[in-house]
Amino acid sequence: MQRGDNPAQLAAVQVITKLNADVLLLTGIDYDLRGETVAALEARLADAGAAYPYRLALRPNTGVQTGLDLDGNGILGEPRDAMAYGRWSGEGGMAVLSRLPIETDNIRDFSSFPWAELPGNLMPPDTPPGQPLSTTGAYEVPITLPDGTSLRLLAYYASPPIFDGADDRNGRRNHDETAFWLHLLAGDLPFKPPQPPFVILGQSNLDPADGAGRKDAITALLHHRALQDPAPRGTSSRHDPGQSGDPALDTALYPKVGGLRVEMILPSQDLQVQAAGVVWPPDDDPSAATITAASRHHPLWVDLRR
């Protein structure tokens, strides 16, 4: 990022600059202790005319070794022996970039919450004691609005419900990472429910209609009485064989699978949704190639008012 010679990174800068969001959640961005990765990205964005003076990146669970042979192959210290898959500590984390102040003293980090303590969890019986529920992380990040009040971002980045065995460990974890928010809203966790207004957002890694995974938690969250689903839409009319979901709601395109809705932004009911969308231009649009070069995931956005 500092050298400026990586085409995907430069494309991401162009996409983010054009998006022009006041508050931005990034998933899949590597974490480092001194925050140099996010700082380098912010510097590139500032040079492009999209400065984000406030930023936050907390250490994710990815790549943090447990000291156990979790995959049972007799070798310690491999990616699958970590609290969550990662070739190094911090691979594929999350970051918040904001033009509005981040209330760093009031952040709640739920990333270490033990999977076993989630009510009604689907954790396989051979899961090590103390295994955190979050694959990457789950945070409450208060943002100070221009009127002095706070908007709380409830951000997370769940495990994909694939790449496992017959025990469906990743599928179970993916389900429970979304179910965590249902329990937080219900007040049956050792944390106070979030104070409105708030927005649950992030990469659920689960389409409520198509693809692999257990759909109960994501379906319940999308229809929760405390939330509203703006259903951001793009312009895609693509039809993927075997799928039943609306392709205009898709946020990512996967080889062999097709388009899936695997990201979401769910504001609390007290917020007014002015507009929403997915940045997914037609294939013949000049900007489509830039978005594809940046990521298989397309940005989704929601314009909110108090």
Backbone torsions as a table, in degrees:
resi	resn	phi	psi	omega
1	MET	NA	-39.0	178.4
2	GLN	-68.4	-36.7	179.3
3	ARG	-71.5	-33.7	179.9
4	GLY	75.2	28.9	-177.6
5	ASP	-118.1	16.2	179.7
6	ASN	-103.0	115.1	-174.7
7	PRO	-59.5	-39.8	-179.0
8	ALA	-65.4	-41.5	179.3
9	GLN	-65.8	-42.1	179.5
10	LEU	-66.2	-36.2	176.4
11	ALA	-65.5	-39.9	178.2
12	ALA	-61.7	-39.4	177.5
13	VAL	-61.7	-42.2	178.4
14	GLN	-63.2	-42.9	-178.6
15	VAL	-64.8	-45.6	-178.9
16	ILE	-65.0	-41.0	179.6
17	THR	-61.3	-44.6	179.7
18	LYS	-68.4	-33.7	178.9
19	LEU	-60.9	-41.4	172.9
20	ASN	59.5	42.2	-180.0
21	ALA	-79.6	149.0	174.0
22	ASP	-75.8	-37.0	179.4
23	VAL	-131.9	132.6	-172.6
24	LEU	-131.4	128.8	171.3
25	LEU	-105.9	125.5	177.1
26	LEU	-109.3	135.7	172.3
27	THR	-118.3	152.0	-179.7
28	GLY	82.0	17.6	177.4
29	ILE	-102.6	129.8	-175.1
30	ASP	-67.0	145.5	179.2
31	TYR	-99.3	141.1	168.7
32	ASP	-136.8	154.7	-168.7
33	LEU	-59.4	-39.5	-176.7
34	ARG	-90.6	0.3	177.9
35	GLY	72.2	24.4	-175.5
36	GLU	-70.6	-31.4	-179.5
37	THR	-64.2	-51.4	-178.7
38	VAL	-66.8	-36.7	178.3
39	ALA	-63.8	-39.9	179.2
40	ALA	-66.5	-39.4	177.1
41	LEU	-64.2	-45.3	-179.1
42	GLU	-62.0	-36.9	178.6
43	ALA	-64.8	-41.4	177.2
44	ARG	-62.5	-42.7	-179.9
45	LEU	-66.0	-40.1	178.5
46	ALA	-62.6	-41.6	177.6
47	ASP	-62.1	-29.1	-179.8
48	ALA	-88.3	3.1	178.0
49	GLY	91.6	14.3	-179.6
50	ALA	-126.8	73.1	-176.5
51	ALA	-75.8	139.2	174.6
52	TYR	-126.5	93.2	-173.6
53	PRO	-71.4	-15.9	-178.8
54	TYR	-116.0	131.9	-178.3
55	ARG	-146.6	153.9	-178.3
56	LEU	-146.3	131.0	173.1
57	ALA	-143.3	113.0	178.4
58	LEU	-98.4	154.4	-178.0
59	ARG	-65.6	125.0	178.0
60	PRO	-83.8	171.6	177.0
61	ASN	-81.7	-12.7	-177.1
62	THR	-62.1	130.7	175.0
63	GLY	77.0	-1.6	178.4
64	VAL	-79.4	113.1	-171.8
65	GLN	-70.8	143.9	179.0
66	THR	-93.1	-18.0	-173.3
67	GLY	81.2	5.4	-179.4
68	LEU	-114.0	157.3	175.6
69	ASP	-91.8	78.1	-171.7
70	LEU	-67.1	-32.2	-178.8
71	ASP	-91.1	0.2	172.5
72	GLY	66.9	26.1	-179.3
73	ASN	-98.8	7.6	176.8
74	GLY	82.1	5.6	-179.2
75	ILE	-122.4	129.8	179.5
76	LEU	-93.4	157.4	171.0
77	GLY	82.2	12.3	178.8
78	GLU	-86.3	167.2	-178.2
79	PRO	-54.4	-37.9	-178.0
80	ARG	-80.2	-0.7	175.1
81	ASP	-95.4	4.1	-178.5
82	ALA	-88.7	170.5	175.5
83	MET	-58.1	-31.9	171.5
84	ALA	-150.5	148.9	-173.8
85	TYR	-51.5	130.4	176.7
86	GLY	-172.7	134.2	-180.0
87	ARG	-76.1	-17.8	172.7
88	TRP	-151.0	162.2	-179.4
89	SER	-65.4	118.6	177.7
90	GLY	102.1	0.7	179.9
91	GLU	-63.8	132.1	173.8
92	GLY	64.0	55.4	-179.9
93	GLY	-91.6	-155.9	178.5
94	MET	-129.4	156.3	175.1
95	ALA	-149.2	146.9	174.0
96	VAL	-113.2	127.6	172.5
97	LEU	-114.5	136.5	-173.5
98	SER	-146.5	145.3	170.2
99	ARG	-91.1	-8.8	177.6
100	LEU	-108.3	148.5	-175.7
101	PRO	-59.9	138.1	173.7
102	ILE	-95.1	126.9	-178.7
103	GLU	-83.0	80.5	-171.7
104	THR	-62.3	-28.5	-178.9
105	ASP	-74.7	-13.7	-176.2
106	ASN	-112.9	13.9	178.6
107	ILE	-70.5	139.3	171.6
108	ARG	-114.0	123.0	-179.7
109	ASP	-107.6	112.2	-177.8
110	PHE	-95.3	8.8	-169.2
111	SER	-64.7	-24.6	-178.8
112	SER	-93.2	2.4	-178.9
113	PHE	-60.3	125.1	-175.9
114	PRO	-67.3	136.3	178.8
115	TRP	-56.3	-41.3	-175.7
116	ALA	-62.7	-20.6	-177.0
117	GLU	-90.5	-0.7	176.2
118	LEU	-76.9	124.3	179.9
119	PRO	-58.1	132.8	177.9
120	GLY	66.4	26.6	-175.1
121	ASN	-64.8	158.8	179.7
122	LEU	-104.2	21.3	-175.0
123	MET	-60.9	129.5	175.4
124	PRO	-59.5	147.1	-174.0
125	PRO	-64.6	-21.7	-178.5
126	ASP	-92.7	13.3	178.7
127	THR	-67.9	133.7	-178.3
128	PRO	-61.3	144.9	176.3
129	PRO	-58.2	139.7	178.3
130	GLY	82.3	1.2	178.5
131	GLN	-57.9	121.2	178.7
132	PRO	-68.6	148.7	177.8
133	LEU	-68.4	-44.0	-173.9
134	SER	-70.1	132.8	173.0
135	THR	-73.2	-55.2	179.6
136	THR	-103.8	-58.7	179.5
137	GLY	177.9	165.8	174.7
138	ALA	-146.6	119.9	-172.8
139	TYR	-131.4	155.3	162.9
140	GLU	-114.1	115.5	-175.2
141	VAL	-118.8	106.1	178.8
142	PRO	-76.3	135.6	176.6
143	ILE	-115.1	132.1	178.3
144	THR	-82.7	120.2	179.9
145	LEU	-82.0	163.7	-178.1
146	PRO	-57.2	-26.9	179.7
147	ASP	-85.9	4.3	177.1
148	GLY	93.1	-10.8	177.0
149	THR	-83.0	175.0	-175.7
150	SER	-115.6	142.7	168.8
151	LEU	-114.6	125.7	-176.6
152	ARG	-97.6	123.1	174.5
153	LEU	-90.1	121.8	175.3
154	LEU	-103.9	95.2	-168.0
155	ALA	-107.4	141.2	175.0
156	TYR	-154.9	165.3	-178.2
157	TYR	-144.3	102.5	-170.2
158	ALA	-88.4	162.6	175.8
159	SER	-68.2	144.2	170.7
160	PRO	-68.4	142.0	-174.9
161	PRO	-83.2	35.9	-178.2
162	ILE	-138.2	-170.0	178.9
163	PHE	64.2	35.8	177.5
164	ASP	-136.6	-165.5	-177.2
165	GLY	-110.2	-155.6	-176.1
166	ALA	-65.5	-21.8	-179.5
167	ASP	-76.7	-8.2	178.3
168	ASP	54.2	41.8	-176.9
169	ARG	-59.8	-46.1	-179.1
170	ASN	-69.0	-36.9	177.4
171	GLY	-64.2	-40.4	177.8
172	ARG	-67.0	-43.2	-179.4
173	ARG	-65.5	-43.1	177.9
174	ASN	-56.3	-47.0	178.7
175	HIS	-58.2	-47.2	-174.1
176	ASP	-73.3	-26.6	176.1
177	GLU	-64.9	-34.4	174.7
178	THR	-78.5	-39.0	178.4
179	ALA	-60.6	-26.1	177.9
180	PHE	-52.4	-43.1	-177.7
181	TRP	-68.6	-34.2	175.7
182	LEU	-61.1	-42.8	-179.9
183	HIS	-72.1	-35.3	177.3
184	LEU	-63.7	-43.7	178.5
185	LEU	-65.5	-32.7	-179.3
186	ALA	-77.0	-14.6	179.0
187	GLY	79.4	21.5	179.9
188	ASP	-109.2	30.6	171.8
189	LEU	-118.7	165.7	178.9
190	PRO	-76.4	30.0	176.3
191	PHE	-132.0	146.9	175.7
192	LYS	-68.7	143.1	174.9
193	PRO	-59.3	153.6	-179.2
194	PRO	-66.4	144.4	177.4
195	GLN	-86.0	127.2	178.9
196	PRO	-67.8	156.3	1.5
197	PRO	-81.5	149.3	178.2
198	PHE	-147.4	166.1	178.4
199	VAL	-137.5	124.1	170.0
200	ILE	-88.7	125.6	-177.3
201	LEU	-149.9	156.2	177.4
202	GLY	145.6	-165.5	-178.0
203	GLN	-103.4	102.2	178.2
204	SER	-73.1	-20.1	-177.0
205	ASN	56.4	30.1	-178.4
206	LEU	-151.4	121.6	175.2
207	ASP	-84.0	131.5	-177.9
208	PRO	-69.1	-13.8	-177.5
209	ALA	-117.7	-36.5	-171.0
210	ASP	-125.3	167.7	176.7
211	GLY	79.2	-178.0	-177.9
212	ALA	-78.1	165.0	173.5
213	GLY	117.7	166.0	179.5
214	ARG	-94.1	121.0	-166.4
215	LYS	-90.7	-10.3	-169.8
216	ASP	-59.0	-49.0	-174.2
217	ALA	-68.2	-44.1	-178.2
218	ILE	-66.8	-36.8	177.9
219	THR	-64.6	-43.7	179.4
220	ALA	-64.5	-38.3	-179.3
221	LEU	-68.2	-41.9	-179.7
222	LEU	-63.4	-24.8	-178.0
223	HIS	-111.0	16.0	-176.9
224	HIS	-67.2	140.1	-175.0
225	ARG	-66.1	-22.9	179.9
226	ALA	-85.2	-6.9	-173.5
227	LEU	-120.9	165.9	170.4
228	GLN	-132.7	141.5	179.6
229	ASP	-104.2	104.3	179.2
230	PRO	-67.9	-11.8	179.9
231	ALA	48.8	61.7	179.9
232	PRO	-54.9	136.9	-174.8
233	ARG	-122.9	144.0	169.8
234	GLY	-102.9	-160.3	-177.1
235	THR	-107.2	6.1	-174.4
236	SER	-69.5	133.3	173.2
237	SER	-117.5	15.8	-178.1
238	ARG	-61.2	143.5	175.7
239	HIS	-116.0	120.8	177.8
240	ASP	-100.1	125.7	-178.0
241	PRO	-54.3	135.7	176.9
242	GLY	83.7	-1.6	-179.3
243	GLN	-99.2	150.6	-179.9
244	SER	-117.7	-13.3	-178.2
245	GLY	-75.4	161.0	178.1
246	ASP	-72.3	117.3	-177.3
247	PRO	-63.6	-22.4	178.7
248	ALA	-66.5	-18.5	178.7
249	LEU	-88.6	-8.4	-177.2
250	ASP	-62.9	146.1	178.4
251	THR	-121.4	-5.1	-179.8
252	ALA	-151.4	154.3	180.0
253	LEU	-124.5	119.9	-176.2
254	TYR	-112.3	141.7	175.0
255	PRO	-59.8	140.6	177.3
256	LYS	70.4	-29.2	-177.9
257	VAL	-91.7	-43.9	-177.0
258	GLY	102.5	-158.9	-177.8
259	GLY	-82.0	142.4	178.8
260	LEU	-139.9	150.4	173.1
261	ARG	-93.6	96.9	-174.0
262	VAL	-120.0	7.1	172.0
263	GLU	-127.3	157.6	-178.8
264	MET	-154.7	156.8	171.8
265	ILE	-135.2	114.2	-174.6
266	LEU	-122.8	98.1	179.3
267	PRO	-75.3	155.6	173.4
268	SER	-69.9	160.6	-171.7
269	GLN	-65.4	-20.6	-177.6
270	ASP	-81.5	-3.5	177.8
271	LEU	-95.5	147.3	177.4
272	GLN	-97.5	124.4	177.1
273	VAL	-88.0	116.0	179.7
274	GLN	-86.0	-38.1	-178.9
275	ALA	-167.4	163.4	179.3
276	ALA	-158.1	156.1	178.9
277	GLY	-172.7	168.9	171.9
278	VAL	-117.0	130.6	-179.6
279	VAL	-78.8	88.2	-177.7
280	TRP	-139.4	78.5	-178.0
281	PRO	-70.9	162.3	175.7
282	PRO	-57.9	153.8	-176.3
283	ASP	-58.6	-28.3	-178.5
284	ASP	-87.2	1.4	176.4
285	ASP	-76.4	134.6	-178.7
286	PRO	-57.5	-28.2	-178.3
287	SER	-78.6	-13.8	-176.8
288	ALA	-62.6	-39.9	-178.9
289	ALA	-65.3	-35.8	179.5
290	THR	-66.4	-42.8	179.2
291	ILE	-64.0	-42.8	179.1
292	THR	-63.3	-37.9	179.2
293	ALA	-67.1	-30.5	-177.9
294	ALA	-75.3	-42.3	-175.0
295	SER	-172.6	157.9	169.9
296	ARG	-74.8	-13.6	177.8
297	HIS	-91.9	140.6	179.4
298	HIS	-106.6	141.2	-179.7
299	PRO	-65.2	141.1	169.2
300	LEU	-119.8	150.8	-173.0
301	TRP	-143.3	153.0	175.0
302	VAL	-138.6	131.5	177.0
303	ASP	-97.1	118.4	-173.3
304	LEU	-116.7	152.1	174.8
305	ARG	-137.7	143.5	175.9
306	ARG	-70.0	NA	NA
